[in-house]
């Protein structure tokens, strides 16, 4: 029976303890059982992070890069925008009168981008689940996947 963070798997030497999350363990066991379907291939994974604290985003980018290196994912370029994108909102202080008296609010959003290259579908799913579970507060993550596909039959010409 699977228990939270205390999984046992029978082997020739007895029960082996696996310190893996149940969702990841279930996915790994089911993926090994179903080996008939070919795995999808992705040429690039693009992460766009948006947040209000640039230091937290820098720390999270280092975390994602380290996680990718442990999974043997090729890390591409990663960069941050130099300046924040400022969104200003001006409102009247009073609802009915005193048009001269206003209040101005400002929100500064910082962006950071990361690219990862040459991934398989199972590696991509595991990596994304891991970094999304550890996403800190105040950061939004936008993921774009670029999948490799075979050419359609009508485009392939075999004239030899």
C-alpha positions in Angstrom: 0.0 0.0 0.0 1.3 3.5 -0.9 1.8 5.9 1.9 2.7 9.6 1.7 6.5 9.9 1.3 7.0 6.4 2.5 6.6 4.1 -0.5 7.7 0.5 -0.5 8.5 -1.6 -3.5 9.2 -5.3 -3.3 12.5 -6.6 -4.5 14.8 -9.6 -4.1 16.4 -8.1 -1.0 13.1 -7.2 0.7 11.2 -3.9 0.7 13.0 -0.9 -0.7 12.1 2.6 0.6 11.5 5.2 -2.1 11.4 8.9 -0.9 9.2 10.0 -3.8 5.9 11.9 -3.8 2.9 9.6 -4.5 1.8 11.5 -7.7 5.3 11.2 -9.1 5.7 7.6 -8.1 2.4 6.7 -9.6 3.4 8.4 -12.8 6.8 6.7 -12.9 5.3 3.2 -12.2 2.5 3.7 -14.8 5.0 5.0 -17.4 7.2 1.9 -17.0 4.1 -0.3 -17.4 2.9 1.4 -20.6 6.0 1.4 -22.9 4.1 0.8 -26.2 3.3 4.5 -26.8 6.2 6.6 -28.1 7.3 9.5 -26.1 6.8 13.0 -27.5 9.8 15.1 -28.3 10.1 18.8 -27.6 12.8 21.0 -29.1 12.4 23.9 -26.6 10.6 24.8 -23.4 10.2 28.5 -22.7 9.5 29.8 -19.2 8.3 33.4 -18.6 8.2 34.5 -15.0 6.5 37.6 -13.9 6.7 39.0 -10.4 7.1 42.0 -8.1 10.3 41.1 -6.4 13.4 40.6 -8.7 15.5 38.9 -6.0 12.9 36.1 -5.4 12.7 35.6 -9.2 16.5 35.4 -9.5 16.6 32.8 -6.7 13.7 30.8 -8.3 15.5 30.9 -11.7 18.7 29.4 -10.1 16.4 26.7 -8.5 14.9 25.8 -11.9 18.3 25.8 -13.5 19.7 23.4 -10.9 16.7 21.1 -11.1 17.2 21.0 -14.9 20.8 20.1 -14.6 20.0 17.3 -12.2 17.5 15.9 -14.8 20.1 16.2 -17.6 18.1 18.9 -19.4 20.0 21.2 -21.7 19.8 24.7 -20.3 19.6 27.4 -22.9 19.8 31.1 -22.4 18.1 32.9 -19.6 17.8 36.6 -19.1 15.8 39.3 -17.3 14.5 42.6 -18.5 16.6 45.5 -17.4 13.8 47.8 -16.2 10.5 47.0 -14.6 7.2 47.4 -16.5 5.3 50.1 -14.6 1.5 50.3 -14.5 0.2 53.6 -13.1 -3.4 54.3 -12.0 -4.6 57.8 -11.2 -7.8 58.2 -9.1 -9.6 61.1 -7.6 -9.3 61.5 -3.8 -12.9 62.4 -3.4 -15.7 60.7 -5.3 -17.8 63.8 -6.0 -15.8 67.0 -6.0 -12.2 68.4 -5.9 -11.1 67.3 -9.3 -7.6 68.8 -8.6 -6.8 66.4 -5.8 -5.7 63.0 -7.1 -3.9 59.9 -5.9 -1.5 57.9 -8.1 -0.8 54.2 -7.6 2.0 52.3 -9.3 2.7 48.6 -9.8 6.1 47.4 -10.9 6.3 44.1 -12.6 9.6 42.4 -13.4 10.1 39.7 -16.0 12.6 36.8 -16.4 12.8 34.3 -19.3 14.4 30.9 -19.4 14.9 28.4 -22.3 15.5 24.6 -22.1 16.3 22.5 -25.1 15.9 18.9 -26.3 13.3 17.3 -23.9 11.2 14.2 -23.9 7.6 14.3 -22.9 8.1 12.3 -19.6 11.1 14.4 -18.6 9.2 17.6 -19.4 6.1 16.5 -17.4 8.3 15.6 -14.4 10.3 18.9 -14.6 7.3 21.1 -14.9 5.4 19.4 -12.1 8.5 19.8 -9.8 9.1 23.5 -10.5 5.3 24.4 -10.4 5.0 22.8 -7.0 7.9 24.9 -5.7 6.7 28.1 -7.2 7.0 30.9 -4.6 4.3 33.4 -3.8 4.2 36.5 -5.9 5.5 34.9 -9.1 3.4 33.9 -12.1 4.7 31.3 -14.6 3.9 31.1 -18.2 5.1 27.9 -20.1 5.4 27.5 -23.8 6.3 24.1 -25.3 7.6 23.6 -28.9 7.0 20.1 -30.0 8.8 18.2 -32.8 6.5 16.4 -35.2 7.0 14.3 -38.3 6.3 15.7 -41.7 2.9 14.8 -43.2 2.8 12.1 -45.8 1.6 14.5 -48.6 4.7 16.7 -48.1 7.2 13.8 -48.2 8.4 13.1 -51.7 10.3 9.9 -52.2 11.7 10.3 -55.8 14.9 8.4 -56.1 
